[in-house]
Amino acid sequence: MKITFVKKILADGSPCRKCGDVQQRLDESGQIDHIDEVLIADERDADSPGMRLAAELGVARAPFFVVEDGGERRVYTVYFKFAKEVLGGGEGKASDAARDILDDNPDLDYV
């Protein structure tokens, strides 16, 4: 199994806030050890490795994870779902998971 983590650099050169949050969670939990490759999707460079992969997969949000296993390729845009399904880590507060889902689905709103 190969796991690729794609994080974004914004057009103004600053790192994506959500990408930084996910990176911190990966580092603090030790899950970063399971990541085989980290790619940068630089909004200032459409040819950056992360931007090319995002275009190839039709992914419009970052961060995201690509899991390649036995010829199958799965894309995760929600960290908590990725951690639970791929890394077996169900840790994290429900409110964090809900915030990730809302961030990933702008058509939804808080009730």
Biopython code that builds the backbone (N, CA, C, O; Angstrom):
import numpy as np
from Bio.PDB.StructureBuilder import StructureBuilder

atoms = [
    (1, "MET", "N", (0.859, -1.179, 0.000)),
    (1, "MET", "CA", (0.000, 0.000, 0.000)),
    (1, "MET", "C", (0.899, 1.233, 0.000)),
    (1, "MET", "O", (1.907, 1.286, 0.704)),
    (2, "LYS", "N", (0.513, 2.220, -0.803)),
    (2, "LYS", "CA", (1.224, 3.497, -0.861)),
    (2, "LYS", "C", (0.241, 4.606, -0.512)),
    (2, "LYS", "O", (-0.864, 4.663, -1.051)),
    (3, "ILE", "N", (0.656, 5.489, 0.400)),
    (3, "ILE", "CA", (-0.187, 6.606, 0.817)),
    (3, "ILE", "C", (0.510, 7.908, 0.467)),
    (3, "ILE", "O", (1.656, 8.140, 0.851)),
    (4, "THR", "N", (-0.199, 8.753, -0.267)),
    (4, "THR", "CA", (0.293, 10.072, -0.636)),
    (4, "THR", "C", (-0.567, 11.130, 0.038)),
    (4, "THR", "O", (-1.796, 11.073, -0.017)),
    (5, "PHE", "N", (0.084, 12.090, 0.671)),
    (5, "PHE", "CA", (-0.568, 13.216, 1.348)),
    (5, "PHE", "C", (-0.299, 14.452, 0.495)),
    (5, "PHE", "O", (0.855, 14.777, 0.216)),
    (6, "VAL", "N", (-1.356, 15.138, 0.083)),
    (6, "VAL", "CA", (-1.216, 16.341, -0.736)),
    (6, "VAL", "C", (-1.694, 17.538, 0.071)),
    (6, "VAL", "O", (-2.831, 17.584, 0.541)),
    (7, "LYS", "N", (-0.787, 18.511, 0.220)),
    (7, "LYS", "CA", (-1.149, 19.744, 0.929)),
    (7, "LYS", "C", (-0.883, 20.933, 0.015)),
    (7, "LYS", "O", (-0.100, 20.848, -0.930)),
    (8, "LYS", "N", (-1.553, 22.045, 0.319)),
    (8, "LYS", "CA", (-1.597, 23.166, -0.609)),
    (8, "LYS", "C", (-0.848, 24.393, -0.089)),
    (8, "LYS", "O", (-0.820, 24.678, 1.108)),
    (9, "ILE", "N", (-0.244, 25.107, -1.042)),
    (9, "ILE", "CA", (0.299, 26.438, -0.813)),
    (9, "ILE", "C", (-0.630, 27.387, -1.569)),
    (9, "ILE", "O", (-0.864, 27.210, -2.764)),
    (10, "LEU", "N", (-1.153, 28.382, -0.880)),
    (10, "LEU", "CA", (-2.104, 29.318, -1.481)),
    (10, "LEU", "C", (-1.418, 30.275, -2.456)),
    (10, "LEU", "O", (-0.192, 30.383, -2.471)),
    (11, "ALA", "N", (-2.201, 30.953, -3.252)),
    (11, "ALA", "CA", (-1.689, 31.858, -4.280)),
    (11, "ALA", "C", (-0.806, 32.956, -3.705)),
    (11, "ALA", "O", (0.090, 33.448, -4.391)),
    (12, "ASP", "N", (-1.046, 33.352, -2.450)),
    (12, "ASP", "CA", (-0.219, 34.395, -1.825)),
    (12, "ASP", "C", (1.055, 33.831, -1.202)),
    (12, "ASP", "O", (1.827, 34.572, -0.593)),
    (13, "GLY", "N", (1.281, 32.520, -1.350)),
    (13, "GLY", "CA", (2.485, 31.884, -0.830)),
    (13, "GLY", "C", (2.353, 31.326, 0.575)),
    (13, "GLY", "O", (3.280, 30.695, 1.082)),
    (14, "SER", "N", (1.217, 31.549, 1.205)),
    (14, "SER", "CA", (1.031, 31.051, 2.567)),
    (14, "SER", "C", (0.521, 29.610, 2.540)),
    (14, "SER", "O", (-0.131, 29.188, 1.585)),
    (15, "PRO", "N", (0.828, 28.861, 3.604)),
    (15, "PRO", "CA", (0.327, 27.485, 3.650)),
    (15, "PRO", "C", (-1.168, 27.454, 3.950)),
    (15, "PRO", "O", (-1.691, 28.328, 4.641)),
    (16, "CYS", "N", (-1.831, 26.464, 3.436)),
    (16, "CYS", "CA", (-3.253, 26.245, 3.688)),
    (16, "CYS", "C", (-3.453, 25.940, 5.174)),
    (16, "CYS", "O", (-2.765, 25.076, 5.716)),
    (17, "ARG", "N", (-4.372, 26.625, 5.838)),
    (17, "ARG", "CA", (-4.611, 26.444, 7.268)),
    (17, "ARG", "C", (-5.036, 25.017, 7.590)),
    (17, "ARG", "O", (-4.502, 24.397, 8.510)),
    (18, "LYS", "N", (-5.985, 24.504, 6.840)),
    (18, "LYS", "CA", (-6.484, 23.150, 7.084)),
    (18, "LYS", "C", (-5.374, 22.123, 6.862)),
    (18, "LYS", "O", (-5.289, 21.131, 7.585)),
    (19, "CYS", "N", (-4.527, 22.363, 5.863)),
    (19, "CYS", "CA", (-3.406, 21.456, 5.598)),
    (19, "CYS", "C", (-2.452, 21.435, 6.785)),
    (19, "CYS", "O", (-1.947, 20.380, 7.167)),
    (20, "GLY", "N", (-2.209, 22.607, 7.364)),
    (20, "GLY", "CA", (-1.357, 22.696, 8.543)),
    (20, "GLY", "C", (-1.946, 21.951, 9.724)),
    (20, "GLY", "O", (-1.228, 21.281, 10.466)),
    (21, "ASP", "N", (-3.255, 22.069, 9.899)),
    (21, "ASP", "CA", (-3.936, 21.349, 10.989)),
    (21, "ASP", "C", (-3.791, 19.837, 10.826)),
    (21, "ASP", "O", (-3.504, 19.125, 11.788)),
    (22, "VAL", "N", (-3.993, 19.360, 9.609)),
    (22, "VAL", "CA", (-3.889, 17.923, 9.346)),
    (22, "VAL", "C", (-2.442, 17.463, 9.531)),
    (22, "VAL", "O", (-2.198, 16.402, 10.105)),
    (23, "GLN", "N", (-1.485, 18.254, 9.048)),
    (23, "GLN", "CA", (-0.074, 17.910, 9.233)),
    (23, "GLN", "C", (0.253, 17.776, 10.721)),
    (23, "GLN", "O", (0.950, 16.846, 11.127)),
    (24, "GLN", "N", (-0.251, 18.702, 11.525)),
    (24, "GLN", "CA", (-0.015, 18.660, 12.971)),
    (24, "GLN", "C", (-0.614, 17.392, 13.590)),
    (24, "GLN", "O", (0.025, 16.743, 14.419)),
    (25, "ARG", "N", (-1.829, 17.043, 13.191)),
    (25, "ARG", "CA", (-2.461, 15.813, 13.700)),
    (25, "ARG", "C", (-1.639, 14.574, 13.327)),
    (25, "ARG", "O", (-1.442, 13.676, 14.145)),
    (26, "LEU", "N", (-1.170, 14.544, 12.088)),
    (26, "LEU", "CA", (-0.355, 13.413, 11.637)),
    (26, "LEU", "C", (0.935, 13.314, 12.444)),
    (26, "LEU", "O", (1.335, 12.224, 12.854)),
    (27, "ASP", "N", (1.584, 14.455, 12.668)),
    (27, "ASP", "CA", (2.839, 14.473, 13.412)),
    (27, "ASP", "C", (2.639, 14.056, 14.866)),
    (27, "ASP", "O", (3.378, 13.220, 15.385)),
    (28, "GLU", "N", (1.634, 14.644, 15.520)),
    (28, "GLU", "CA", (1.405, 14.385, 16.942)),
    (28, "GLU", "C", (0.972, 12.951, 17.218)),
    (28, "GLU", "O", (1.284, 12.397, 18.272)),
    (29, "SER", "N", (0.261, 12.355, 16.281)),
    (29, "SER", "CA", (-0.238, 10.991, 16.479)),
    (29, "SER", "C", (0.758, 9.922, 16.021)),
    (29, "SER", "O", (0.575, 8.737, 16.297)),
    (30, "GLY", "N", (1.800, 10.344, 15.326)),
    (30, "GLY", "CA", (2.748, 9.387, 14.766)),
    (30, "GLY", "C", (2.274, 8.779, 13.459)),
    (30, "GLY", "O", (2.963, 7.941, 12.877)),
    (31, "GLN", "N", (1.108, 9.190, 12.993)),
    (31, "GLN", "CA", (0.567, 8.652, 11.736)),
    (31, "GLN", "C", (1.395, 9.068, 10.531)),
    (31, "GLN", "O", (1.315, 8.443, 9.473)),
    (32, "ILE", "N", (2.186, 10.112, 10.686)),
    (32, "ILE", "CA", (3.019, 10.580, 9.576)),
    (32, "ILE", "C", (3.963, 9.467, 9.111)),
    (32, "ILE", "O", (4.392, 9.454, 7.957)),
    (33, "ASP", "N", (4.279, 8.547, 10.003)),
    (33, "ASP", "CA", (5.159, 7.423, 9.652)),
    (33, "ASP", "C", (4.534, 6.500, 8.609)),
    (33, "ASP", "O", (5.243, 5.732, 7.958)),
    (34, "HIS", "N", (3.216, 6.570, 8.444)),
    (34, "HIS", "CA", (2.517, 5.731, 7.464)),
    (34, "HIS", "C", (2.400, 6.400, 6.099)),
    (34, "HIS", "O", (1.960, 5.776, 5.133)),
    (35, "ILE", "N", (2.795, 7.671, 6.018)),
    (35, "ILE", "CA", (2.703, 8.424, 4.769)),
    (35, "ILE", "C", (3.972, 8.172, 3.964)),
    (35, "ILE", "O", (5.081, 8.401, 4.447)),
    (36, "ASP", "N", (3.798, 7.698, 2.731)),
    (36, "ASP", "CA", (4.939, 7.377, 1.881)),
    (36, "ASP", "C", (5.453, 8.573, 1.092)),
    (36, "ASP", "O", (6.641, 8.658, 0.779)),
    (37, "GLU", "N", (4.550, 9.494, 0.774)),
    (37, "GLU", "CA", (4.931, 10.625, -0.077)),
    (37, "GLU", "C", (4.086, 11.831, 0.292)),
    (37, "GLU", "O", (2.886, 11.712, 0.541)),
    (38, "VAL", "N", (4.728, 13.003, 0.325)),
    (38, "VAL", "CA", (4.018, 14.259, 0.547)),
    (38, "VAL", "C", (4.247, 15.123, -0.684)),
    (38, "VAL", "O", (5.386, 15.397, -1.064)),
    (39, "LEU", "N", (3.147, 15.550, -1.303)),
    (39, "LEU", "CA", (3.223, 16.417, -2.477)),
    (39, "LEU", "C", (2.643, 17.775, -2.145)),
    (39, "LEU", "O", (1.723, 17.896, -1.336)),
    (40, "ILE", "N", (3.193, 18.796, -2.783)),
    (40, "ILE", "CA", (2.704, 20.163, -2.605)),
    (40, "ILE", "C", (1.897, 20.561, -3.835)),
    (40, "ILE", "O", (2.356, 20.436, -4.970)),
    (41, "ALA", "N", (0.689, 21.041, -3.582)),
    (41, "ALA", "CA", (-0.154, 21.611, -4.632)),
    (41, "ALA", "C", (-0.031, 23.131, -4.494)),
    (41, "ALA", "O", (-0.703, 23.746, -3.666)),
    (42, "ASP", "N", (0.821, 23.712, -5.298)),
    (42, "ASP", "CA", (1.110, 25.148, -5.215)),
    (42, "ASP", "C", (0.205, 25.885, -6.205)),
    (42, "ASP", "O", (0.333, 25.724, -7.419)),
    (43, "GLU", "N", (-0.704, 26.689, -5.674)),
    (43, "GLU", "CA", (-1.652, 27.417, -6.531)),
    (43, "GLU", "C", (-0.947, 28.345, -7.517)),
    (43, "GLU", "O", (-1.531, 28.730, -8.529)),
    (44, "ARG", "N", (0.294, 28.702, -7.231)),
    (44, "ARG", "CA", (1.046, 29.594, -8.120)),
    (44, "ARG", "C", (1.691, 28.831, -9.273)),
    (44, "ARG", "O", (2.227, 29.438, -10.199)),
    (45, "ASP", "N", (1.639, 27.494, -9.217)),
    (45, "ASP", "CA", (2.294, 26.661, -10.227)),
    (45, "ASP", "C", (1.397, 25.485, -10.593)),
    (45, "ASP", "O", (1.374, 24.473, -9.892)),
    (46, "ALA", "N", (0.663, 25.620, -11.683)),
    (46, "ALA", "CA", (-0.268, 24.565, -12.104)),
    (46, "ALA", "C", (0.456, 23.264, -12.432)),
    (46, "ALA", "O", (-0.171, 22.209, -12.526)),
    (47, "ASP", "N", (1.773, 23.337, -12.607)),
    (47, "ASP", "CA", (2.553, 22.148, -12.936)),
    (47, "ASP", "C", (3.215, 21.525, -11.699)),
    (47, "ASP", "O", (3.992, 20.578, -11.825)),
    (48, "SER", "N", (2.913, 22.049, -10.513)),
    (48, "SER", "CA", (3.476, 21.450, -9.294)),
    (48, "SER", "C", (2.897, 20.043, -9.142)),
    (48, "SER", "O", (1.772, 19.786, -9.573)),
    (49, "PRO", "N", (3.656, 19.132, -8.532)),
    (49, "PRO", "CA", (3.204, 17.733, -8.453)),
    (49, "PRO", "C", (1.810, 17.563, -7.833)),
    (49, "PRO", "O", (1.013, 16.763, -8.322)),
    (50, "GLY", "N", (1.518, 18.295, -6.783)),
    (50, "GLY", "CA", (0.213, 18.177, -6.141)),
    (50, "GLY", "C", (-0.923, 18.696, -7.016)),
    (50, "GLY", "O", (-2.010, 18.118, -7.035)),
    (51, "MET", "N", (-0.674, 19.785, -7.742)),
    (51, "MET", "CA", (-1.697, 20.333, -8.637)),
    (51, "MET", "C", (-1.960, 19.379, -9.797)),
    (51, "MET", "O", (-3.105, 19.200, -10.213)),
    (52, "ARG", "N", (-0.894, 18.766, -10.319)),
    (52, "ARG", "CA", (-1.080, 17.792, -11.416)),
    (52, "ARG", "C", (-1.892, 16.594, -10.936)),
    (52, "ARG", "O", (-2.789, 16.131, -11.641)),
    (53, "LEU", "N", (-1.583, 16.084, -9.729)),
    (53, "LEU", "CA", (-2.319, 14.935, -9.210)),
    (53, "LEU", "C", (-3.777, 15.303, -8.939)),
    (53, "LEU", "O", (-4.683, 14.524, -9.235)),
    (54, "ALA", "N", (-3.999, 16.486, -8.379)),
    (54, "ALA", "CA", (-5.375, 16.935, -8.114)),
    (54, "ALA", "C", (-6.174, 17.021, -9.419)),
    (54, "ALA", "O", (-7.327, 16.592, -9.473)),
    (55, "ALA", "N", (-5.566, 17.567, -10.455)),
    (55, "ALA", "CA", (-6.248, 17.670, -11.753)),
    (55, "ALA", "C", (-6.537, 16.285, -12.330)),
    (55, "ALA", "O", (-7.621, 16.038, -12.859)),
    (56, "GLU", "N", (-5.567, 15.392, -12.223)),
    (56, "GLU", "CA", (-5.735, 14.035, -12.737)),
    (56, "GLU", "C", (-6.890, 13.312, -12.044)),
    (56, "GLU", "O", (-7.636, 12.566, -12.678)),
    (57, "LEU", "N", (-7.029, 13.541, -10.735)),
    (57, "LEU", "CA", (-8.057, 12.852, -9.955)),
    (57, "LEU", "C", (-9.362, 13.636, -9.839)),
    (57, "LEU", "O", (-10.355, 13.119, -9.327)),
    (58, "GLY", "N", (-9.361, 14.887, -10.316)),
    (58, "GLY", "CA", (-10.562, 15.716, -10.220)),
    (58, "GLY", "C", (-10.844, 16.182, -8.801)),
    (58, "GLY", "O", (-12.001, 16.376, -8.427)),
    (59, "VAL", "N", (-9.793, 16.364, -8.012)),
    (59, "VAL", "CA", (-9.941, 16.814, -6.626)),
    (59, "VAL", "C", (-9.766, 18.328, -6.582)),
    (59, "VAL", "O", (-8.787, 18.861, -7.105)),
    (60, "ALA", "N", (-10.721, 19.017, -5.955)),
    (60, "ALA", "CA", (-10.682, 20.476, -5.905)),
    (60, "ALA", "C", (-10.325, 21.019, -4.534)),
    (60, "ALA", "O", (-10.210, 22.234, -4.373)),
    (61, "ARG", "N", (-10.145, 20.150, -3.534)),
    (61, "ARG", "CA", (-9.877, 20.605, -2.165)),
    (61, "ARG", "C", (-8.609, 19.973, -1.617)),
    (61, "ARG", "O", (-8.226, 18.865, -1.992)),
    (62, "ALA", "N", (-7.986, 20.693, -0.741)),
    (62, "ALA", "CA", (-6.812, 20.161, -0.054)),
    (62, "ALA", "C", (-6.994, 20.401, 1.435)),
    (62, "ALA", "O", (-7.700, 21.330, 1.829)),
    (63, "PRO", "N", (-6.385, 19.600, 2.244)),
    (63, "PRO", "CA", (-5.520, 18.490, 1.895)),
    (63, "PRO", "C", (-6.326, 17.273, 1.453)),
    (63, "PRO", "O", (-7.527, 17.167, 1.704)),
    (64, "PHE", "N", (-5.626, 16.361, 0.787)),
    (64, "PHE", "CA", (-6.262, 15.087, 0.466)),
    (64, "PHE", "C", (-5.216, 13.984, 0.488)),
    (64, "PHE", "O", (-4.012, 14.235, 0.445)),
    (65, "PHE", "N", (-5.714, 12.762, 0.556)),
    (65, "PHE", "CA", (-4.863, 11.579, 0.627)),
    (65, "PHE", "C", (-5.229, 10.659, -0.529)),
    (65, "PHE", "O", (-6.402, 10.516, -0.874)),
    (66, "VAL", "N", (-4.217, 10.037, -1.123)),
    (66, "VAL", "CA", (-4.435, 9.037, -2.158)),
    (66, "VAL", "C", (-3.836, 7.734, -1.642)),
    (66, "VAL", "O", (-2.660, 7.664, -1.286)),
    (67, "VAL", "N", (-4.672, 6.715, -1.612)),
    (67, "VAL", "CA", (-4.236, 5.400, -1.153)),
    (67, "VAL", "C", (-4.265, 4.458, -2.347)),
    (67, "VAL", "O", (-5.313, 4.228, -2.951)),
    (68, "GLU", "N", (-3.102, 3.921, -2.676)),
    (68, "GLU", "CA", (-2.979, 2.968, -3.775)),
    (68, "GLU", "C", (-2.698, 1.600, -3.175)),
    (68, "GLU", "O", (-1.735, 1.414, -2.432)),
    (69, "ASP", "N", (-3.561, 0.646, -3.515)),
    (69, "ASP", "CA", (-3.431, -0.691, -2.943)),
    (69, "ASP", "C", (-3.918, -1.717, -3.956)),
    (69, "ASP", "O", (-5.091, -1.729, -4.328)),
    (70, "GLY", "N", (-3.023, -2.559, -4.389)),
    (70, "GLY", "CA", (-3.402, -3.622, -5.330)),
    (70, "GLY", "C", (-4.017, -3.111, -6.613)),
    (70, "GLY", "O", (-4.962, -3.713, -7.123)),
    (71, "GLY", "N", (-3.505, -2.014, -7.147)),
    (71, "GLY", "CA", (-4.043, -1.458, -8.383)),
    (71, "GLY", "C", (-5.260, -0.575, -8.182)),
    (71, "GLY", "O", (-5.707, 0.086, -9.120)),
    (72, "GLU", "N", (-5.801, -0.554, -6.975)),
    (72, "GLU", "CA", (-6.950, 0.297, -6.664)),
    (72, "GLU", "C", (-6.442, 1.614, -6.085)),
    (72, "GLU", "O", (-5.461, 1.646, -5.342)),
    (73, "ARG", "N", (-7.126, 2.693, -6.439)),
    (73, "ARG", "CA", (-6.750, 4.028, -5.976)),
    (73, "ARG", "C", (-7.963, 4.668, -5.310)),
    (73, "ARG", "O", (-9.012, 4.834, -5.933)),
    (74, "ARG", "N", (-7.807, 5.024, -4.038)),
    (74, "ARG", "CA", (-8.894, 5.695, -3.312)),
    (74, "ARG", "C", (-8.422, 7.074, -2.883)),
    (74, "ARG", "O", (-7.269, 7.258, -2.493)),
    (75, "VAL", "N", (-9.337, 8.047, -2.960)),
    (75, "VAL", "CA", (-9.034, 9.424, -2.587)),
    (75, "VAL", "C", (-9.863, 9.781, -1.366)),
    (75, "VAL", "O", (-11.061, 9.507, -1.308)),
    (76, "TYR", "N", (-9.203, 10.399, -0.386)),
    (76, "TYR", "CA", (-9.872, 10.858, 0.838)),
    (76, "TYR", "C", (-9.634, 12.350, 0.976)),
    (76, "TYR", "O", (-8.491, 12.807, 0.964)),
    (77, "THR", "N", (-10.714, 13.111, 1.107)),
    (77, "THR", "CA", (-10.598, 14.555, 1.318)),
    (77, "THR", "C", (-10.954, 14.941, 2.749)),
    (77, "THR", "O", (-10.864, 16.112, 3.116)),
    (78, "VAL", "N", (-11.356, 13.970, 3.552)),
    (78, "VAL", "CA", (-11.672, 14.213, 4.962)),
    (78, "VAL", "C", (-10.682, 13.400, 5.798)),
    (78, "VAL", "O", (-10.679, 12.170, 5.753)),
    (79, "TYR", "N", (-9.850, 14.100, 6.555)),
    (79, "TYR", "CA", (-8.804, 13.456, 7.350)),
    (79, "TYR", "C", (-9.351, 12.376, 8.270)),
    (79, "TYR", "O", (-8.792, 11.280, 8.312)),
    (80, "PHE", "N", (-10.421, 12.645, 9.009)),
    (80, "PHE", "CA", (-10.925, 11.680, 9.986)),
    (80, "PHE", "C", (-11.402, 10.388, 9.325)),
    (80, "PHE", "O", (-11.220, 9.300, 9.873)),
    (81, "LYS", "N", (-12.003, 10.511, 8.162)),
    (81, "LYS", "CA", (-12.430, 9.315, 7.428)),
    (81, "LYS", "C", (-11.201, 8.527, 6.977)),
    (81, "LYS", "O", (-11.170, 7.302, 7.091)),
    (82, "PHE", "N", (-10.192, 9.228, 6.468)),
    (82, "PHE", "CA", (-8.951, 8.581, 6.066)),
    (82, "PHE", "C", (-8.297, 7.869, 7.251)),
    (82, "PHE", "O", (-7.909, 6.705, 7.146)),
    (83, "ALA", "N", (-8.176, 8.571, 8.375)),
    (83, "ALA", "CA", (-7.526, 7.999, 9.558)),
    (83, "ALA", "C", (-8.263, 6.754, 10.042)),
    (83, "ALA", "O", (-7.637, 5.759, 10.406)),
    (84, "LYS", "N", (-9.581, 6.813, 10.046)),
    (84, "LYS", "CA", (-10.373, 5.685, 10.539)),
    (84, "LYS", "C", (-10.301, 4.492, 9.586)),
    (84, "LYS", "O", (-10.055, 3.364, 10.014)),
    (85, "GLU", "N", (-10.514, 4.743, 8.300)),
    (85, "GLU", "CA", (-10.610, 3.648, 7.334)),
    (85, "GLU", "C", (-9.257, 3.077, 6.914)),
    (85, "GLU", "O", (-9.148, 1.883, 6.634)),
    (86, "VAL", "N", (-8.235, 3.914, 6.870)),
    (86, "VAL", "CA", (-6.944, 3.454, 6.359)),
    (86, "VAL", "C", (-5.954, 3.161, 7.483)),
    (86, "VAL", "O", (-5.269, 2.139, 7.464)),
    (87, "LEU", "N", (-5.882, 4.054, 8.450)),
    (87, "LEU", "CA", (-4.894, 3.906, 9.513)),
    (87, "LEU", "C", (-5.457, 3.260, 10.770)),
    (87, "LEU", "O", (-4.718, 2.939, 11.701)),
    (88, "GLY", "N", (-6.776, 3.073, 10.788)),
    (88, "GLY", "CA", (-7.395, 2.454, 11.953)),
    (88, "GLY", "C", (-7.440, 3.364, 13.154)),
    (88, "GLY", "O", (-7.643, 2.905, 14.278)),
    (89, "GLY", "N", (-7.253, 4.647, 12.930)),
    (89, "GLY", "CA", (-7.263, 5.611, 14.035)),
    (89, "GLY", "C", (-8.592, 6.302, 14.142)),
    (89, "GLY", "O", (-8.891, 7.194, 13.349)),
    (90, "GLY", "N", (-9.389, 5.915, 15.095)),
    (90, "GLY", "CA", (-10.687, 6.546, 15.287)),
    (90, "GLY", "C", (-10.632, 7.707, 16.250)),
    (90, "GLY", "O", (-11.666, 8.242, 16.652)),
    (91, "GLU", "N", (-9.396, 8.108, 16.630)),
    (91, "GLU", "CA", (-9.292, 9.176, 17.614)),
    (91, "GLU", "C", (-9.729, 10.503, 17.026)),
    (91, "GLU", "O", (-9.839, 10.655, 15.809)),
    (92, "GLY", "N", (-9.970, 11.435, 17.881)),
    (92, "GLY", "CA", (-10.434, 12.752, 17.471)),
    (92, "GLY", "C", (-11.839, 12.991, 17.965)),
    (92, "GLY", "O", (-12.636, 12.065, 18.114)),
    (93, "LYS", "N", (-12.122, 14.241, 18.215)),
    (93, "LYS", "CA", (-13.438, 14.612, 18.714)),
    (93, "LYS", "C", (-14.462, 14.621, 17.585)),
    (93, "LYS", "O", (-14.132, 14.900, 16.432)),
    (94, "ALA", "N", (-15.682, 14.319, 17.928)),
    (94, "ALA", "CA", (-16.762, 14.332, 16.932)),
    (94, "ALA", "C", (-16.899, 15.712, 16.317)),
    (94, "ALA", "O", (-17.200, 15.832, 15.130)),
    (95, "SER", "N", (-16.681, 16.765, 17.114)),
    (95, "SER", "CA", (-16.807, 18.123, 16.586)),
    (95, "SER", "C", (-15.745, 18.402, 15.525)),
    (95, "SER", "O", (-16.008, 19.128, 14.566)),
    (96, "ASP", "N", (-14.538, 17.829, 15.687)),
    (96, "ASP", "CA", (-13.503, 17.997, 14.670)),
    (96, "ASP", "C", (-13.902, 17.300, 13.370)),
    (96, "ASP", "O", (-13.724, 17.846, 12.282)),
    (97, "ALA", "N", (-14.435, 16.107, 13.496)),
    (97, "ALA", "CA", (-14.880, 15.375, 12.315)),
    (97, "ALA", "C", (-16.012, 16.126, 11.615)),
    (97, "ALA", "O", (-16.031, 16.225, 10.388)),
    (98, "ALA", "N", (-16.948, 16.650, 12.394)),
    (98, "ALA", "CA", (-18.066, 17.398, 11.818)),
    (98, "ALA", "C", (-17.561, 18.653, 11.112)),
    (98, "ALA", "O", (-18.049, 18.996, 10.035)),
    (99, "ARG", "N", (-16.588, 19.338, 11.708)),
    (99, "ARG", "CA", (-16.031, 20.546, 11.090)),
    (99, "ARG", "C", (-15.360, 20.193, 9.766)),
    (99, "ARG", "O", (-15.507, 20.929, 8.790)),
    (100, "ASP", "N", (-14.628, 19.084, 9.714)),
    (100, "ASP", "CA", (-13.996, 18.659, 8.468)),
    (100, "ASP", "C", (-15.037, 18.368, 7.392)),
    (100, "ASP", "O", (-14.863, 18.744, 6.232)),
    (101, "ILE", "N", (-16.110, 17.704, 7.778)),
    (101, "ILE", "CA", (-17.168, 17.384, 6.814)),
    (101, "ILE", "C", (-17.821, 18.667, 6.303)),
    (101, "ILE", "O", (-18.070, 18.794, 5.105)),
    (102, "LEU", "N", (-18.099, 19.614, 7.189)),
    (102, "LEU", "CA", (-18.692, 20.880, 6.768)),
    (102, "LEU", "C", (-17.740, 21.670, 5.883)),
    (102, "LEU", "O", (-18.164, 22.269, 4.895)),
    (103, "ASP", "N", (-16.453, 21.676, 6.231)),
    (103, "ASP", "CA", (-15.466, 22.368, 5.398)),
    (103, "ASP", "C", (-15.400, 21.761, 4.011)),
    (103, "ASP", "O", (-15.201, 22.467, 3.023)),
    (104, "ASP", "N", (-15.567, 20.452, 3.940)),
    (104, "ASP", "CA", (-15.461, 19.746, 2.669)),
    (104, "ASP", "C", (-16.741, 19.829, 1.839)),
    (104, "ASP", "O", (-16.739, 19.493, 0.655)),
    (105, "ASN", "N", (-17.832, 20.277, 2.462)),
    (105, "ASN", "CA", (-19.132, 20.368, 1.781)),
    (105, "ASN", "C", (-19.746, 21.739, 2.034)),
    (105, "ASN", "O", (-20.598, 21.881, 2.911)),
    (106, "PRO", "N", (-19.325, 22.752, 1.276)),
    (106, "PRO", "CA", (-19.794, 24.115, 1.527)),
    (106, "PRO", "C", (-21.312, 24.301, 1.359)),
    (106, "PRO", "O", (-21.868, 25.302, 1.810)),
    (107, "ASP", "N", (-21.971, 23.345, 0.718)),
    (107, "ASP", "CA", (-23.421, 23.437, 0.552)),
    (107, "ASP", "C", (-24.152, 23.098, 1.842)),
    (107, "ASP", "O", (-25.345, 23.374, 1.968)),
    (108, "LEU", "N", (-23.445, 22.498, 2.809)),
    (108, "LEU", "CA", (-24.037, 22.196, 4.107)),
    (108, "LEU", "C", (-23.812, 23.365, 5.045)),
    (108, "LEU", "O", (-22.934, 24.194, 4.807)),
    (109, "ASP", "N", (-24.593, 23.437, 6.102)),
    (109, "ASP", "CA", (-24.423, 24.513, 7.074)),
    (109, "ASP", "C", (-24.726, 23.974, 8.467)),
    (109, "ASP", "O", (-25.367, 22.935, 8.623)),
    (110, "TYR", "N", (-24.260, 24.689, 9.455)),
    (110, "TYR", "CA", (-24.557, 24.291, 10.843)),
    (110, "TYR", "C", (-26.043, 24.393, 11.102)),
    (110, "TYR", "O", (-26.716, 25.253, 10.535)),
    (111, "VAL", "N", (-26.562, 23.527, 11.952)),
    (111, "VAL", "CA", (-27.973, 23.553, 12.312)),
    (111, "VAL", "C", (-28.121, 24.172, 13.669)),
    (111, "VAL", "O", (-29.237, 24.295, 14.173)),
]
sb = StructureBuilder()
sb.init_structure("model")
sb.init_model(0)
sb.init_chain("A")
sb.init_seg("    ")
for serial, (resi, resn, name, xyz) in enumerate(atoms, 1):
    if name == "N":
        sb.init_residue(resn, " ", resi, " ")
    sb.init_atom(name, np.array(xyz, "f"), 0.0, 1.0, " ", f" {name:<3s}", serial, name[0])
structure = sb.get_structure()
